[in-house]
Amino acid sequence: MMVKIGMLVVFFAVMIGIGIYCRKQATDVNGFVLGGRSVGPWLTAFAYGTSYFSAVIFVGYAGQFGWRFGIASTWIGLGNAFIGSLLAWSILGRRTRIMTQHLDSATMPEFFGARFDSRALKIGASMITFLFLIPYTASLYNGLSRLFGMAFHIDYTVCIVLMAVLTGIYVVAGGYMATAFNDFIQGLVMLAGIVLVIAAVLNSKGGFMEALGGLAQIQDETVSTTPGVFASFFGPDPLGLLGVVLLTSLGTWGLPQMVQKFYAIKNESAIKKGTVISTVFAIVVAGGCYFLGGFGRLFSDQIDLAAGGYDSIIPAMLSGLSPLMIALVVILVLSASMSTLSSLVLASSSTLTIDFLRENVLKDAEDKTLVRVMRGLIVVFIGISVVIAVIQYKSSVTFIAQLMGISWGALSGAFLAPFLYGLYWKKTTKAACWVCFVFGSGIMILNMAAKELFPEILQSPINCGAFAMLAGLVLVPVVSMLTKKPDAELVEDAFACYHVTVQAEQKITLGS
């Protein structure tokens, strides 16, 4: 116990120290929210990766989908790496950085408002962002509490309050730069930790080949009658697996807290390096998490799904490890969760301040005032999410994957298509954005309130969220072709930033 507590104390001290150190760089809105748009490739890539993967992935998704799909759940991690990281950086990174700076936007709602010249669109996007980040935040607390309960045997409420307070301190103090530096350190912990944990868990079952052989012997006729299906290439449900891959991979393209990382990139070199670093990080961390979860059925004698749900699978797999390994796991998941939580509260507070309060209440406020308001809202947002997390713990929505599916589905269903087309297609209209906003968020609310109205395949918030995103990619061009064309002068001004001639060193380009 002293080893566990000692490692936690050192970890927390480093996080808070960095927050205090970065305070001097968070004196204005640009510095507090975007780090002055001067963040290098390593910090940006790790900030992206650590915001992507949290206790939701490690405890919730890895446990649930490892149990459902077996070793084939590793495809989810690979999808996260190549679709959610590599393609996201390649397709969104450069254009997002260029156009958001040209439009002087620091948040996704502010981008919509400037790109489509619509104050109402900006306010609508900010409300969707603020509302649907809350269930995601609650899911972070839930996942972390499972491991804290296993390692320290302390109350759930104590876990979430401790995590919330410590994250709040360094985010309030140092803003985006404190988050980025801490994300880098937390990312290193995640990389090393997941490799060591996988090795330890598989070793407890006789090594990889013996564990894989044991998995092939498991039969669950309620899932599939095919022998060895949990050790097979695509598992028992390839279509369901595809839905999870799409939601967790393509979904990042429309999440404000993820896309906002591209706003802060320093230069062209940082984009190229960041793309590679982020992809490798995702292969190791996400691939490793789902690979580990794929062996969950080997521990079925220690797991009571009826009592603890899918979220109890990973803690049960880890409970037999040494105290030192358990301490490492706790810090691993704590790192992942605190980095994601810091991104969520920063995105939420900056969105509400910049996109709503500055427009309607604080019209003449100076930067220092706005930063103070954002700091206050971070505290408020963390407080609300803590209360909801405690209430959620006693409600019917008990699985981490459900909460994350609702949040990701609503945000990405609403924002992914309008944002992507807004960066690339001049004919995208304001009306198309509204249709996608209403459809994406509305279908997830309906799914949460009355899922019996949906076909069986869409009753899962995971599949429904994936459907919302794909439908948006069709809705936006169709509605744009049927509605009033955008103002030609406004569009040309927005896209003019892509055609500015710049100079570059010969090592980057050969020239003409």
C-alpha positions, 0 to 999 in steps of 0.5 A: 500500500505504501508503494501505491500511495508513494507513486501516486503522490509523486505523480500528483506532485509532478502534474500540479507543479507543471500546472503552476509552471505554465501559469505565466503562459496562460494570461490571455485567451489565445495562450490559455486555450491554444498555447499561443498556437505554437505547440510542437509535434511531440506535445500535440501528438501526445495531447491528441493521443492521451485525450483520445484514450482514457479509462473509458477505453481501458476499462469500459470498451476494452472489457466489454468488446474484448468479451464480445469479440474476443481477440478480434477486438484488436481491430478496434485499436488498429482502426483508432490508429489508422482512421482516428489518428493517421487519417484524421491528422492527414485530412484535417490537420493542416486545413484546420490549422490554416482556416481556423487561424484565418477565421480567428477561431479558437473553438469548433463552434466559433469556426462554424460561426465565422465560416458560415457567418451565423451567430445562431449556428455558433451558439447552437454548436456551443450548447451541443458541445457543453451538454454532451461532454458531460456524460463523457466526463461521467464515464471517465470517473466511473472507469477510474473508480473501478480500479481505485476500488480494487487497488485501495478499497476506497469509496467511489465518491472519494475517487472522483473527487480526488481526480476532479480536484487535482485535474482542476488545479493544473488546468485552471493554473496553466491552461492548454500548455499545462495540459499539453506538458502533462499529457506528454508525461502521462502518455509516456506512462501509458506507453510503458504501462500497457506493454508491461501490463499485457506481458504480466497478464498473459504470463499469468496464463502461461504466455501468449500461445497458451492464452490464445489456445485457452481462448480458442477452447471457450464456447458461448452458444448465446453468442456463436456456435462456431468453435474457437470463434473468440480466437478468430480473425473477425470474431463472432460478430463482424458487423457489430465490430465494424460499428464499434470501429467506425464510432471510436475511429471516425468519431474523433473527427467531430469531437471538439476536444480532439479537433481543437488540438490541430488549432494549436500546431506550430508549423508544417514540420510539426504536422508531419511529425505529429501524424507519425507520433500520434499513429504509433502512440495509438497502435501501442495504447489502443491496440494494446488495450483491446488486445488485452481485453480480448483475453477477458473470457479466460478470467470468467471464473473471477467475473460476475457480469450480473453484479459488476457488468462489463466494467468489472472485467478488466479490474478482475483481470488485473486483480491478481498482479503484484502490488507494484504492477497494480500501482502502475496500472492505476497510474496508467489509467489515472494518466489516461483519464486525467488527460482526457478530463483536462481536454474535456473541461478546457474545451467546454469552458472555452466554448461557453466563454468564447462562443456564448458569454463573450457574444451575449454577456461579456461583450466588452470584456478584456482577455484577462476577464475572459480567462478568469471566467474560463477558469471559473467555468472549469471549476463549475463544469468539473463540479457538475460532472462529479454530481452527475457521475455519482447520480449515474452510478446509481442509475440504469445507465451503468456501462461506461460504453453506453455513456461514451457512445451517447456522447461521441455519437451526438457530438460527432453525428452533429459536427463531423460532416459540417466541419469536414465539408466546411474545410473542403467544400465551398457549397456547404450551406448553413441550413445543411449544418443545422440539419446535421446538428439537429439530426445527430444530437436528436437521434442520440437523445431519442435513442437514450430515451426510447431505444425500442423505437429503433431497429434492433441493430440501432438500439445500441448507442454505439451503432446508433452513433456510427449511423448518425456520423455516416448519415451526416456525411450524406445529409450535408451535401444533399441539403446543401444542394437543395438549399440557398447557396452560401454568399460567394464573397464569404466563401471565397474569403474563407478559402483564400487562406489556402492559396496564400503563397509561402516560402519554405526551406528546400529540405521541405520542398524542391520548389519549381 
